């Protein structure tokens, strides 16, 4: 079994791929045939169609068929995703935050560019520490006035023994909401002696392990998120030998799913198309230079995913010129810049589930023109058991469903990849185009070729059959669409006449 990348294999792509079957029926006991007997060998039963690729799991592309039968082939790179923890990793604590007075404002250890106004904690553990210099019991009520949960202000109560160095058990900040500004947290403690007198302790401190957030509202600063790149391999041109193809409307599509709630703009580090001969052709567009603004959820859309679907096409880039070449890869690297305008008065949000998801697709509507396009595919065959043959008659049945004239030739190739003969001695046979407007069905053509003498000796060593298709748009013809039900089919068999003495 072989896979034929299709018609882009027909239009070159018209890429599109196909599976061909080649079965050889061996005759091991030719001496048992009657004198002047005949037997048949089926050689090739192959069709090239766009629809076949939908059943070929080995292809890099996906075929989409419209209601009108028009075909589009899409190639997609790997989906690249960055979640909240990757973009905003937990912030480690930096030891004790001393409470220098009974009311202390502590600076949270954010980077300088951050400006927070609301945070909902998760998995953050806090420890309060006190040292009493008094020789009597001291009661302590500690509050964080701007931190609330279920309508209640955060509060902890402790009792210190005379002269005690006290380390409280860890307490969880899970689901507590801190309303703040300038990255500060105010902590107040009320320490009193047994007679009710309020006092200041020798030492008081707050320690946190890591700052984890379920939700945060802030200006996070203009910073770059590295989303990394990928490459897309195109199989549409696998069988292209020479000639050219012009697609009417090729596209490179950038799709971004975003649940971070702040403005973000793309930074395209790379968007290059690579040809079969290794040349690197950059995609050019004003949006490569200026960036693409990604959609993002607003404050009343927390938890929603906003999708940006941006298309580089012939209206905003040079892609149609690039796809006149034989493109085999698309290399891309697209990062995201948060708060690209760097406005500190612009706030956004992050949740623990927030993520960027980026994918890049190459979309090739199968509409275009071809210029002396030559496609080639080889099929392996078993050794022909025709030792006693005096004549081989090849029967070929061909059919062309496409609106282009196709020239077809078959070559017999030996084990050393040397062409030893061709099916049509006078040159390629011509398959006339099928006219959809005519309303008739495609015509199958049956031909017989007699092979005797030296030609017969030559093909006895054949191990492969190579098929070559040549296509060309007539001058001035309109671009044509490839339809799902179109195909070029070839069936070939051999009738062997033997003479056993």
Secondary structure in CASP SS format (residue, H / E / C, confidence):
PFRMAT SS
TARGET T0000
AUTHOR 0000-0000-0000
METHOD secondary structure of the structure
MODEL  1
X C 1.00
X E 1.00
X E 1.00
X E 1.00
X E 1.00
X C 1.00
X E 1.00
X C 1.00
X C 1.00
X E 1.00
X C 1.00
X C 1.00
X C 1.00
X C 1.00
X C 1.00
X C 1.00
X E 1.00
X E 1.00
X E 1.00
X E 1.00
X E 1.00
X C 1.00
X C 1.00
X C 1.00
X C 1.00
X C 1.00
X C 1.00
X C 1.00
X C 1.00
X H 1.00
X H 1.00
X H 1.00
X C 1.00
X C 1.00
X C 1.00
X C 1.00
X C 1.00
X E 1.00
X E 1.00
X E 1.00
X E 1.00
X E 1.00
X E 1.00
X E 1.00
X E 1.00
X E 1.00
X E 1.00
X E 1.00
X E 1.00
X C 1.00
X H 1.00
X H 1.00
X H 1.00
X H 1.00
X H 1.00
X C 1.00
X C 1.00
X C 1.00
X C 1.00
X C 1.00
X E 1.00
X E 1.00
X E 1.00
X E 1.00
X E 1.00
X C 1.00
X C 1.00
X C 1.00
X C 1.00
X E 1.00
X E 1.00
X E 1.00
X E 1.00
X E 1.00
X E 1.00
X E 1.00
X C 1.00
X C 1.00
X C 1.00
X E 1.00
X E 1.00
X E 1.00
X E 1.00
X H 1.00
X H 1.00
X H 1.00
X H 1.00
X C 1.00
X C 1.00
X C 1.00
X E 1.00
X E 1.00
X C 1.00
X C 1.00
X C 1.00
X E 1.00
X E 1.00
X E 1.00
X C 1.00
X C 1.00
X C 1.00
X C 1.00
X E 1.00
X E 1.00
X E 1.00
X E 1.00
X E 1.00
X C 1.00
X C 1.00
X C 1.00
X C 1.00
X C 1.00
X C 1.00
X C 1.00
X E 1.00
X E 1.00
X E 1.00
X E 1.00
X E 1.00
X E 1.00
X E 1.00
X C 1.00
X C 1.00
X C 1.00
X E 1.00
X E 1.00
X E 1.00
X E 1.00
X E 1.00
X E 1.00
X E 1.00
X C 1.00
X C 1.00
X C 1.00
X C 1.00
X C 1.00
X C 1.00
X E 1.00
X E 1.00
X E 1.00
X E 1.00
X E 1.00
X E 1.00
X E 1.00
X E 1.00
X E 1.00
X E 1.00
X E 1.00
X E 1.00
X C 1.00
X C 1.00
X E 1.00
X E 1.00
X E 1.00
X E 1.00
X E 1.00
X E 1.00
X E 1.00
X E 1.00
X E 1.00
X C 1.00
X C 1.00
X C 1.00
X C 1.00
X E 1.00
X E 1.00
X E 1.00
X C 1.00
X C 1.00
X C 1.00
X E 1.00
X E 1.00
X C 1.00
X C 1.00
X C 1.00
X C 1.00
X E 1.00
X E 1.00
X E 1.00
X C 1.00
X C 1.00
X C 1.00
X C 1.00
X E 1.00
X E 1.00
X E 1.00
X E 1.00
X E 1.00
X E 1.00
X E 1.00
X E 1.00
X E 1.00
X C 1.00
X C 1.00
X C 1.00
X C 1.00
X C 1.00
X E 1.00
X E 1.00
X C 1.00
X C 1.00
X C 1.00
X E 1.00
X E 1.00
X E 1.00
X E 1.00
X E 1.00
X E 1.00
X C 1.00
X E 1.00
X E 1.00
X C 1.00
X E 1.00
X E 1.00
X E 1.00
X E 1.00
X E 1.00
X E 1.00
X E 1.00
X C 1.00
X C 1.00
X C 1.00
X E 1.00
X E 1.00
X E 1.00
X C 1.00
X C 1.00
X C 1.00
X E 1.00
X E 1.00
X E 1.00
X E 1.00
X E 1.00
X C 1.00
X C 1.00
X C 1.00
X C 1.00
X C 1.00
X C 1.00
X E 1.00
X E 1.00
X E 1.00
X E 1.00
X E 1.00
X E 1.00
X E 1.00
X E 1.00
X C 1.00
X C 1.00
X E 1.00
X E 1.00
X E 1.00
X E 1.00
X E 1.00
X E 1.00
X E 1.00
X E 1.00
X E 1.00
X C 1.00
X C 1.00
X E 1.00
X C 1.00
X C 1.00
X E 1.00
X E 1.00
X E 1.00
X E 1.00
X E 1.00
X E 1.00
X E 1.00
X E 1.00
X E 1.00
X E 1.00
X E 1.00
X E 1.00
X C 1.00
X C 1.00
X C 1.00
X C 1.00
X E 1.00
X E 1.00
X E 1.00
X C 1.00
X C 1.00
X C 1.00
X H 1.00
X H 1.00
X H 1.00
X H 1.00
X H 1.00
X C 1.00
X C 1.00
X E 1.00
X E 1.00
X C 1.00
X C 1.00
X C 1.00
X C 1.00
X H 1.00
X H 1.00
X H 1.00
X C 1.00
X C 1.00
X C 1.00
X C 1.00
X E 1.00
X E 1.00
X E 1.00
X E 1.00
X E 1.00
X E 1.00
X E 1.00
X C 1.00
X C 1.00
X C 1.00
X C 1.00
X C 1.00
X C 1.00
X H 1.00
X H 1.00
X H 1.00
X H 1.00
X C 1.00
X C 1.00
X C 1.00
X C 1.00
X E 1.00
X E 1.00
X E 1.00
X E 1.00
X E 1.00
X E 1.00
X E 1.00
X E 1.00
X E 1.00
X E 1.00
X E 1.00
X E 1.00
X C 1.00
X C 1.00
X C 1.00
X C 1.00
X C 1.00
X C 1.00
X C 1.00
X C 1.00
X C 1.00
X E 1.00
X E 1.00
X E 1.00
X E 1.00
X C 1.00
X C 1.00
X C 1.00
X E 1.00
X E 1.00
X E 1.00
X E 1.00
X E 1.00
X E 1.00
X E 1.00
X E 1.00
X E 1.00
X E 1.00
X E 1.00
X C 1.00
X E 1.00
X E 1.00
X E 1.00
X E 1.00
X E 1.00
X E 1.00
X E 1.00
X E 1.00
X E 1.00
X E 1.00
X E 1.00
X E 1.00
X E 1.00
X E 1.00
X C 1.00
X C 1.00
X C 1.00
X C 1.00
X C 1.00
X C 1.00
X C 1.00
X C 1.00
X E 1.00
X E 1.00
X E 1.00
X E 1.00
X E 1.00
X E 1.00
X E 1.00
X E 1.00
X E 1.00
X E 1.00
X E 1.00
X E 1.00
X C 1.00
X C 1.00
X C 1.00
X C 1.00
X C 1.00
X E 1.00
X E 1.00
X E 1.00
X E 1.00
X E 1.00
X E 1.00
X E 1.00
X E 1.00
X C 1.00
X C 1.00
X C 1.00
X C 1.00
X C 1.00
X E 1.00
X E 1.00
X E 1.00
X E 1.00
X C 1.00
X C 1.00
X C 1.00
X C 1.00
X C 1.00
X C 1.00
X E 1.00
X E 1.00
X E 1.00
X C 1.00
X C 1.00
X C 1.00
X C 1.00
X C 1.00
X C 1.00
X C 1.00
X C 1.00
X C 1.00
X C 1.00
X C 1.00
X C 1.00
X E 1.00
X E 1.00
X E 1.00
X E 1.00
X E 1.00
X E 1.00
X E 1.00
X E 1.00
X C 1.00
X H 1.00
X H 1.00
X H 1.00
X H 1.00
X H 1.00
X H 1.00
X H 1.00
X C 1.00
X C 1.00
X C 1.00
X C 1.00
X E 1.00
X E 1.00
X E 1.00
X E 1.00
X E 1.00
X E 1.00
X E 1.00
X E 1.00
X C 1.00
X C 1.00
X C 1.00
X C 1.00
X C 1.00
X C 1.00
X C 1.00
X C 1.00
X E 1.00
X E 1.00
X C 1.00
X E 1.00
X C 1.00
X C 1.00
X C 1.00
X E 1.00
X E 1.00
X E 1.00
X E 1.00
X E 1.00
X E 1.00
X E 1.00
X E 1.00
X E 1.00
X E 1.00
X E 1.00
X E 1.00
X C 1.00
X C 1.00
X C 1.00
END
